[in-house]
Amino acid sequence: MLREPFSLEKMKYDQRTGMVLYRSHLHKSLKRNYQLMPGAQWLELLCRHIPDRFEHLVRYVGWYS
């Protein structure tokens, strides 16, 4: 990966409940700046960023595109 898909400083994991809290910018449709979900669901969302074997996944935004 060229760049990590999330920031470790914004993520907190609660071992007692198994929940992940991720804080970021204000989401327009959710109207909040955090996401709370079970650890397994968090890993599922994270694995979506991993490309398949022999597949290149580089997205350019702005001037580079």
N, CA, C and O atoms as a GROMACS GRO file, in nm:
protein
  260
    1MET      N    1   0.084  -0.118   0.000
    1MET     CA    2   0.000   0.000   0.000
    1MET      C    3   0.088   0.124   0.000
    1MET      O    4   0.191   0.130   0.068
    2LEU      N    5   0.047   0.221  -0.076
    2LEU     CA    6   0.120   0.346  -0.080
    2LEU      C    7   0.093   0.431   0.043
    2LEU      O    8   0.182   0.501   0.093
    3ARG      N    9  -0.030   0.424   0.091
    3ARG     CA   10  -0.071   0.505   0.205
    3ARG      C   11  -0.171   0.426   0.287
    3ARG      O   12  -0.256   0.356   0.231
    4GLU      N   13  -0.163   0.436   0.418
    4GLU     CA   14  -0.256   0.361   0.502
    4GLU      C   15  -0.397   0.418   0.487
    4GLU      O   16  -0.414   0.539   0.472
    5PRO      N   17  -0.500   0.331   0.492
    5PRO     CA   18  -0.636   0.377   0.471
    5PRO      C   19  -0.700   0.446   0.592
    5PRO      O   20  -0.809   0.501   0.581
    6PHE      N   21  -0.634   0.443   0.708
    6PHE     CA   22  -0.690   0.507   0.826
    6PHE      C   23  -0.576   0.546   0.919
    6PHE      O   24  -0.462   0.502   0.902
    7SER      N   25  -0.607   0.628   1.017
    7SER     CA   26  -0.509   0.678   1.113
    7SER      C   27  -0.522   0.603   1.245
    7SER      O   28  -0.632   0.590   1.299
    8LEU      N   29  -0.411   0.555   1.297
    8LEU     CA   30  -0.413   0.485   1.426
    8LEU      C   31  -0.442   0.580   1.542
    8LEU      O   32  -0.495   0.538   1.644
    9GLU      N   33  -0.408   0.707   1.526
    9GLU     CA   34  -0.434   0.804   1.632
    9GLU      C   35  -0.584   0.828   1.651
    9GLU      O   36  -0.627   0.866   1.760
   10LYS      N   37  -0.664   0.806   1.546
   10LYS     CA   38  -0.807   0.830   1.553
   10LYS      C   39  -0.886   0.707   1.598
   10LYS      O   40  -1.007   0.715   1.618
   11MET      N   41  -0.818   0.593   1.614
   11MET     CA   42  -0.886   0.468   1.645
   11MET      C   43  -0.863   0.429   1.790
   11MET      O   44  -0.752   0.441   1.842
   12LYS      N   45  -0.969   0.382   1.855
   12LYS     CA   46  -0.960   0.329   1.991
   12LYS      C   47  -1.034   0.196   1.995
   12LYS      O   48  -1.143   0.182   1.938
   13TYR      N   49  -0.974   0.098   2.063
   13TYR     CA   50  -1.032  -0.036   2.076
   13TYR      C   51  -1.060  -0.066   2.222
   13TYR      O   52  -0.971  -0.052   2.306
   14ASP      N   53  -1.182  -0.106   2.252
   14ASP     CA   54  -1.220  -0.143   2.387
   14ASP      C   55  -1.221  -0.296   2.396
   14ASP      O   56  -1.306  -0.361   2.335
   15GLN      N   57  -1.127  -0.352   2.472
   15GLN     CA   58  -1.114  -0.497   2.481
   15GLN      C   59  -1.232  -0.562   2.554
   15GLN      O   60  -1.269  -0.675   2.523
   16ARG      N   61  -1.289  -0.492   2.650
   16ARG     CA   62  -1.401  -0.550   2.727
   16ARG      C   63  -1.522  -0.578   2.638
   16ARG      O   64  -1.583  -0.684   2.647
   17THR      N   65  -1.556  -0.483   2.552
   17THR     CA   66  -1.674  -0.497   2.467
   17THR      C   67  -1.641  -0.546   2.327
   17THR      O   68  -1.730  -0.595   2.256
   18GLY      N   69  -1.514  -0.535   2.285
   18GLY     CA   70  -1.476  -0.574   2.149
   18GLY      C   71  -1.519  -0.474   2.044
   18GLY      O   72  -1.532  -0.509   1.926
   19MET      N   73  -1.541  -0.349   2.084
   19MET     CA   74  -1.588  -0.245   1.994
   19MET      C   75  -1.473  -0.153   1.954
   19MET      O   76  -1.381  -0.129   2.032
   20VAL      N   77  -1.481  -0.103   1.832
   20VAL     CA   78  -1.383  -0.009   1.779
   20VAL      C   79  -1.451   0.126   1.762
   20VAL      O   80  -1.560   0.134   1.705
   21LEU      N   81  -1.389   0.231   1.812
   21LEU     CA   82  -1.437   0.368   1.797
   21LEU      C   83  -1.339   0.441   1.707
   21LEU      O   84  -1.220   0.449   1.738
   22TYR      N   85  -1.388   0.495   1.597
   22TYR     CA   86  -1.303   0.569   1.505
   22TYR      C   87  -1.359   0.709   1.488
   22TYR      O   88  -1.475   0.727   1.451
   23ARG      N   89  -1.276   0.809   1.517
   23ARG     CA   90  -1.316   0.950   1.505
   23ARG      C   91  -1.250   1.010   1.382
   23ARG      O   92  -1.133   0.985   1.354
   24SER      N   93  -1.328   1.091   1.309
   24SER     CA   94  -1.276   1.154   1.188
   24SER      C   95  -1.351   1.286   1.167
   24SER      O   96  -1.404   1.344   1.261
   25HIS      N   97  -1.353   1.331   1.042
   25HIS     CA   98  -1.426   1.454   1.010
   25HIS      C   99  -1.576   1.428   1.014
   25HIS      O  100  -1.620   1.312   1.014
   26LEU      N  101  -1.654   1.532   1.017
   26LEU     CA  102  -1.800   1.521   1.022
   26LEU      C  103  -1.852   1.457   0.894
   26LEU      O  104  -1.826   1.507   0.784
   27HIS      N  105  -1.923   1.346   0.908
   27HIS     CA  106  -1.983   1.276   0.794
   27HIS      C  107  -2.114   1.345   0.760
   27HIS      O  108  -2.198   1.366   0.848
   28LYS      N  109  -2.133   1.382   0.633
   28LYS     CA  110  -2.249   1.462   0.596
   28LYS      C  111  -2.381   1.389   0.612
   28LYS      O  112  -2.479   1.448   0.659
   29SER      N  113  -2.388   1.262   0.576
   29SER     CA  114  -2.515   1.191   0.586
   29SER      C  115  -2.541   1.137   0.727
   29SER      O  116  -2.656   1.131   0.770
   30LEU      N  117  -2.436   1.097   0.799
   30LEU     CA  118  -2.454   1.046   0.935
   30LEU      C  119  -2.468   1.157   1.039
   30LEU      O  120  -2.521   1.134   1.147
   31LYS      N  121  -2.420   1.277   1.006
   31LYS     CA  122  -2.426   1.394   1.096
   31LYS      C  123  -2.349   1.370   1.226
   31LYS      O  124  -2.392   1.416   1.332
   32ARG      N  125  -2.235   1.299   1.219
   32ARG     CA  126  -2.151   1.279   1.336
   32ARG      C  127  -2.007   1.258   1.289
   32ARG      O  128  -1.982   1.234   1.171
   33ASN      N  129  -1.913   1.268   1.383
   33ASN     CA  130  -1.772   1.257   1.348
   33ASN      C  131  -1.709   1.129   1.403
   33ASN      O  132  -1.587   1.124   1.421
   34TYR      N  133  -1.788   1.028   1.431
   34TYR     CA  134  -1.733   0.902   1.484
   34TYR      C  135  -1.811   0.784   1.427
   34TYR      O  136  -1.923   0.799   1.377
   35GLN      N  137  -1.750   0.668   1.435
   35GLN     CA  138  -1.815   0.543   1.395
   35GLN      C  139  -1.782   0.440   1.501
   35GLN      O  140  -1.665   0.420   1.533
   36LEU      N  141  -1.882   0.374   1.556
   36LEU     CA  142  -1.868   0.271   1.658
   36LEU      C  143  -1.919   0.140   1.601
   36LEU      O  144  -2.034   0.130   1.559
   37MET      N  145  -1.831   0.037   1.599
   37MET     CA  146  -1.871  -0.091   1.540
   37MET      C  147  -1.793  -0.204   1.604
   37MET      O  148  -1.688  -0.182   1.665
   38PRO      N  149  -1.844  -0.328   1.592
   38PRO     CA  150  -1.771  -0.443   1.644
   38PRO      C  151  -1.638  -0.463   1.571
   38PRO      O  152  -1.624  -0.422   1.456
   39GLY      N  153  -1.542  -0.525   1.639
   39GLY     CA  154  -1.410  -0.545   1.581
   39GLY      C  155  -1.411  -0.624   1.452
   39GLY      O  156  -1.334  -0.593   1.361
   40ALA      N  157  -1.497  -0.726   1.441
   40ALA     CA  158  -1.503  -0.807   1.319
   40ALA      C  159  -1.553  -0.724   1.201
   40ALA      O  160  -1.502  -0.739   1.090
   41GLN      N  161  -1.649  -0.639   1.224
   41GLN     CA  162  -1.699  -0.552   1.116
   41GLN      C  163  -1.593  -0.451   1.075
   41GLN      O  164  -1.580  -0.420   0.957
   42TRP      N  165  -1.516  -0.402   1.171
   42TRP     CA  166  -1.407  -0.308   1.141
   42TRP      C  167  -1.302  -0.374   1.052
   42TRP      O  168  -1.254  -0.313   0.956
   43LEU      N  169  -1.267  -0.500   1.083
   43LEU     CA  170  -1.171  -0.572   0.999
   43LEU      C  171  -1.225  -0.596   0.859
   43LEU      O  172  -1.150  -0.590   0.762
   44GLU      N  173  -1.354  -0.622   0.848
   44GLU     CA  174  -1.415  -0.641   0.717
   44GLU      C  175  -1.403  -0.514   0.632
   44GLU      O  176  -1.368  -0.520   0.514
   45LEU      N  177  -1.432  -0.400   0.693
   45LEU     CA  178  -1.420  -0.273   0.621
   45LEU      C  179  -1.274  -0.243   0.584
   45LEU      O  180  -1.247  -0.189   0.477
   46LEU      N  181  -1.183  -0.278   0.672
   46LEU     CA  182  -1.041  -0.255   0.646
   46LEU      C  183  -0.991  -0.342   0.531
   46LEU      O  184  -0.913  -0.297   0.448
   47CYS      N  185  -1.037  -0.468   0.526
   47CYS     CA  186  -0.992  -0.561   0.422
   47CYS      C  187  -1.041  -0.522   0.282
   47CYS      O  188  -0.986  -0.569   0.183
   48ARG      N  189  -1.142  -0.440   0.274
   48ARG     CA  190  -1.189  -0.393   0.143
   48ARG      C  191  -1.084  -0.307   0.073
   48ARG      O  192  -1.088  -0.292  -0.050
   49HIS      N  193  -0.991  -0.251   0.148
   49HIS     CA  194  -0.887  -0.166   0.090
   49HIS      C  195  -0.770  -0.246   0.037
   49HIS      O  196  -0.682  -0.190  -0.028
   50ILE      N  197  -0.765  -0.375   0.062
   50ILE     CA  198  -0.654  -0.459   0.016
   50ILE      C  199  -0.688  -0.511  -0.123
   50ILE      O  200  -0.788  -0.580  -0.139
   51PRO      N  201  -0.607  -0.479  -0.224
   51PRO     CA  202  -0.638  -0.524  -0.361
   51PRO      C  203  -0.615  -0.674  -0.376
   51PRO      O  204  -0.540  -0.736  -0.300
   52ASP      N  205  -0.681  -0.733  -0.477
   52ASP     CA  206  -0.662  -0.873  -0.508
   52ASP      C  207  -0.519  -0.896  -0.560
   52ASP      O  208  -0.448  -0.801  -0.592
   53ARG      N  209  -0.480  -1.021  -0.566
   53ARG     CA  210  -0.346  -1.055  -0.612
   53ARG      C  211  -0.328  -1.009  -0.757
   53ARG      O  212  -0.416  -1.030  -0.841
   54PHE      N  213  -0.215  -0.949  -0.786
   54PHE     CA  214  -0.177  -0.896  -0.917
   54PHE      C  215  -0.266  -0.780  -0.962
   54PHE      O  216  -0.265  -0.745  -1.080
   55GLU      N  217  -0.341  -0.723  -0.873
   55GLU     CA  218  -0.425  -0.609  -0.908
   55GLU      C  219  -0.364  -0.483  -0.847
   55GLU      O  220  -0.332  -0.480  -0.728
   56HIS      N  221  -0.348  -0.381  -0.929
   56HIS     CA  222  -0.295  -0.254  -0.881
   56HIS      C  223  -0.411  -0.163  -0.847
   56HIS      O  224  -0.503  -0.145  -0.927
   57LEU      N  225  -0.407  -0.106  -0.729
   57LEU     CA  226  -0.515  -0.020  -0.683
   57LEU      C  227  -0.455   0.113  -0.636
   57LEU      O  228  -0.426   0.132  -0.518
   58VAL      N  229  -0.437   0.203  -0.731
   58VAL     CA  230  -0.387   0.337  -0.700
   58VAL      C  231  -0.489   0.435  -0.754
   58VAL      O  232  -0.517   0.437  -0.874
   59ARG      N  233  -0.544   0.517  -0.667
   59ARG     CA  234  -0.642   0.616  -0.708
   59ARG      C  235  -0.579   0.754  -0.698
   59ARG      O  236  -0.524   0.792  -0.595
   60TYR      N  237  -0.588   0.828  -0.806
   60TYR     CA  238  -0.536   0.963  -0.809
   60TYR      C  239  -0.653   1.061  -0.803
   60TYR      O  240  -0.757   1.040  -0.866
   61VAL      N  241  -0.636   1.169  -0.726
   61VAL     CA  242  -0.739   1.268  -0.709
   61VAL      C  243  -0.681   1.403  -0.741
   61VAL      O  244  -0.567   1.433  -0.706
   62GLY      N  245  -0.760   1.486  -0.808
   62GLY     CA  246  -0.718   1.623  -0.835
   62GLY      C  247  -0.629   1.634  -0.956
   62GLY      O  248  -0.658   1.577  -1.061
   63TRP      N  249  -0.521   1.707  -0.943
   63TRP     CA  250  -0.434   1.738  -1.056
   63TRP      C  251  -0.373   1.612  -1.118
   63TRP      O  252  -0.356   1.606  -1.239
   64TYR      N  253  -0.339   1.512  -1.036
   64TYR     CA  254  -0.275   1.390  -1.084
   64TYR      C  255  -0.369   1.305  -1.169
   64TYR      O  256  -0.322   1.228  -1.253
   65SER      N  257  -0.499   1.316  -1.149
   65SER     CA  258  -0.594   1.233  -1.223
   65SER      C  259  -0.607   1.286  -1.365
   65SER      O  260  -0.682   1.230  -1.445
   0.00000   0.00000   0.00000
